[in-house]
Amino acid sequence: MIVVKVNDQGTPDASDDRIVPGARFEFRRDDGDGTYEPSGDDAPVLAEISATYGFAVFVPTETGDYWVTESSAPPGLDTSDPILVHYTASSENCSLANRVLRCASDDDQSGGFLIVAVTDSPTGGAGPDEVTAPPTDTVASDVTGSVAIVPATFLVLLAGVVVFVGTRHRRSR
């Protein structure tokens, strides 16, 4: 499971989205009810991993539902709400963004992976004592652009996985 922190720049246009470093994620096993209970049935934290380069990698020991929570966000971004992820250790390459799961066959037979995009807008906003400039792009007439981050994230991380697997393969010789 690869969790990626994405700054959507406060716009609906996915073309300006950026993967950003500095988030910290916690992973918990869901008790089966789909309700986030960090101090109850979904405790304890199984792992807490820093996304130093914009992504964190967690490999669950078994198939099931896991909560991904952002314990700290990069400067200027909010922490996201908990995300429930179904992990199957399948041989497909999958991505989960905005609660939409998309999968493709693992043509290179690297074992498959699941990318979870955690998307947030910059902190701040229009309050009684502050003014926020309007976005510089236009609002799209449909929502298909909001999932464009998935293919872009997939390609970037696929390249990283290929390099990682190739490095591990060379070291094992």
N, C-alpha and C positions, 0 to 999 in steps of 0.2 A: 504494500500500500504506500503510495507516494502522495504526500499532502503538499500542495503548492499554495503559497500566499500570493494573491493577485490584487493589485490596486487598480480599480476600474476608473480612476481619475474623476469619479463623480458624474460620469456620463453614461448614457446607454449604448454608446458606440464601442464595440469590443476592439476596434482597431487601435485604440489608444491604451488598452489595458497593458499592465506591466507586472511581471513576476518580481516580487520584492523580497529582500532578505530581512531577517531579524525577528520573525515570529517564533513563538514557542508553543508547541502543541502537546496536549495530553491525550492518551488513549485509554479508554475504559471498555470493558465488556458489558453489553446490555444484558439485563436479566431476562429478556424475552418479552417485556411488555411495551417496548418502544417509547417509554417515558424516561426522560433524563433525570436520574436520581443520584447525583454525585456523592451525597453524604449517606445514601441508603444502599439499595440493592445493586447499584451500578459501581459501587466502590470495590476495590481500591483502584488507583491509577496504575495501569500496567506498565506504562512508559511515558516519560516526558522527554521530548526531543526538540532541540533547537533547529530552526530552518535557517541556518547560517547563510546559505546561498540561495534562499528562496523556497527550498523544499526540504521536507523531512521524510525519512523512510522508516516505516514500521512494518515488521513482518509478524503477524499474529501466529500463534502456535496452533490454532485450530480455526475451522470454518465457523462463521457466526456473525452476529451483529455487534458492531463496535461504535462507540461514541468518539468522535474527534472533536476536541474542544481546544480553543486557542487560549492559552493561559496568559500570554502577553503578545501584543501586536507591535509591529515596527513603528518607529516614530511617525506621528501624523496620521495613523490609521486606527480605527476602532477594532476591538476584538469581535470576532464573529459569534453568532449563536452556535450552540452544539449541533453537529451534523451526525446523523445516524447512517452508518455505512454497512452494507452487507458484504462481507468478505467470503469468497468461495475458493480462493487459491486455484482459480480456473486457468486454463491455458489460453485464455483470450486476453487481448489488450483492451482495457475498459477505462472510461473516464466518467466521473460524476461531477456535474456542475449545475448549479441552480436546481438541484433535485432531479436532474435528468441524467439517467445512466445510458451510455452508449458503449457498445462493444464491437470489436472487429477481430477477425481471426488472427492468430499469432503466426503469421507467415514465416518469420525467421526462426520459429520454434525456440525462442529464448525462455519460454516458461510462462509468459503472460504477466500482466501487472494491472493494477488499479490506480488511477490518478484521481485524487480528490482535489478539486479547485475550491479554495476558500477565498471568496471575492468580497472586498470591502471598499468603501469610499473613504476619501480623506475625512478626518475629523473636522468638526466645526459645522457651520451652517448659518442660516439667517435667524438670528435671535433678535430680541428687542434692542440690544446695544451693538450689534455687529451686522455687517453687510457681507454677503458672499457674492462674488462675481458670477455671472451666468456662465454655463459651459460654453466652450468655443465651438462645439460641433452642433449639429442639428439632431433632433429626435427622429429616430428611424420610424417608419410607418408600420413596421412589423417587428416581431420579437426574435426573428431568426438570427439577427446580428448578435444577440446576447449570448448565444452558444458558440459563436465563432472562436472564443477563447479555447474551447476544448480541442479542436484540431491543432491550433498553434502550440498549446501546452503539450499536447501529445507528441508532436514532432520534436520539440526541444528536449523533452524528457526521454523520448526514445533514443535520441542521439546520446544522451548521458548514460542511459542503461547499456547501450551497445559499447561505449567506451569502457564502462565499469566491468561488464562481462568479459570483454577482450583483455582487460588488464588482469582480471582474476585468472583467466585462462592461461595467459602468458606466465604468470607467477607460479602456477601449479606444475609447470613442466620441469 
